[in-house]
Amino acid sequence: MATETTGAAKSAETRGRRKARVGTVMSDKMEKTVTVSLVRRYAHPVYGKQVTRTKKVKARNEMGAKAGDTVRIVETRPLAKTVCWRVTEIVERAK
């Protein structure tokens, strides 16, 4: 017969890997949330020029990140209407 797995291990297997991104905190005006700017660069498919695209996401801030800090965020379940990310590490403090 198949071996029994615990609930935590089983849910981790089916859940898959969580997305992790590094970005810069743009705003920390909210009580528990920060706005993080995620920048991605890629080559244009036809012309080859580097194109920069920016996306702003809201992340739950339990680490005490301030505006200008570089942070690592990870995807999580919806914590509020617009918050689906959480700050896991402050990579670099703002100068």
C-alpha positions in Angstrom: 0.0 0.0 0.0 1.0 3.6 -0.3 2.7 5.3 2.6 0.7 7.8 4.6 1.8 11.4 4.5 1.1 14.1 7.0 -1.3 16.9 6.1 1.4 19.5 6.1 3.7 17.6 3.7 0.8 16.7 1.4 -0.4 20.3 1.1 3.1 21.6 0.5 3.5 19.1 -2.4 0.2 20.1 -4.1 0.7 23.8 -3.4 3.9 24.1 -5.4 6.6 26.7 -5.1 5.7 30.2 -4.1 6.9 33.2 -6.2 9.6 35.3 -4.6 10.6 38.7 -5.9 13.0 41.5 -4.9 11.8 45.0 -5.1 12.0 48.5 -3.7 9.6 49.9 -1.1 7.9 52.9 -2.6 5.4 53.8 0.1 5.0 52.9 3.8 2.1 55.2 4.6 -0.3 52.4 5.5 -0.3 50.7 8.9 0.6 47.1 8.0 1.2 47.3 4.3 4.0 48.6 2.0 3.9 49.3 -1.7 6.7 47.5 -3.5 7.9 48.3 -7.0 9.0 45.3 -9.0 11.2 46.0 -12.1 11.8 43.5 -14.8 14.0 44.0 -17.9 13.9 42.0 -21.0 15.1 42.2 -24.6 12.5 43.3 -27.2 11.6 40.3 -29.3 12.2 42.0 -32.7 14.6 44.9 -32.0 16.7 43.6 -29.2 16.5 46.8 -27.2 16.3 46.4 -23.4 12.7 47.2 -22.2 11.9 48.0 -18.6 8.5 47.2 -17.1 7.4 48.1 -13.6 4.7 46.6 -11.5 3.6 47.9 -8.1 2.3 45.4 -5.6 1.1 45.7 -2.0 2.8 43.5 0.6 2.2 42.8 4.3 5.0 44.4 6.3 5.9 42.6 9.5 9.7 43.3 9.2 9.5 47.1 9.6 10.5 48.1 6.1 10.6 51.8 5.3 10.5 53.7 2.0 13.6 53.2 -0.1 14.5 49.8 1.4 15.2 46.8 -0.9 13.1 43.9 0.2 12.4 40.3 -0.7 8.7 39.4 -0.9 6.9 36.1 -1.3 3.5 35.3 -2.6 0.9 34.2 -0.1 -2.8 33.8 0.3 -5.0 36.9 0.1 -4.5 38.9 3.3 -6.7 41.8 2.3 -8.6 42.9 -0.8 -5.4 44.0 -2.6 -2.6 42.3 -0.5 -1.3 38.9 -1.7 2.4 39.3 -0.9 4.4 39.4 2.3 7.8 40.9 3.2 10.2 38.1 4.2 13.5 39.9 4.4 15.0 43.4 4.2 17.9 42.9 1.7 19.3 46.5 2.0 18.2 49.5 4.1 17.8 52.9 2.5 20.7 55.2 2.9 
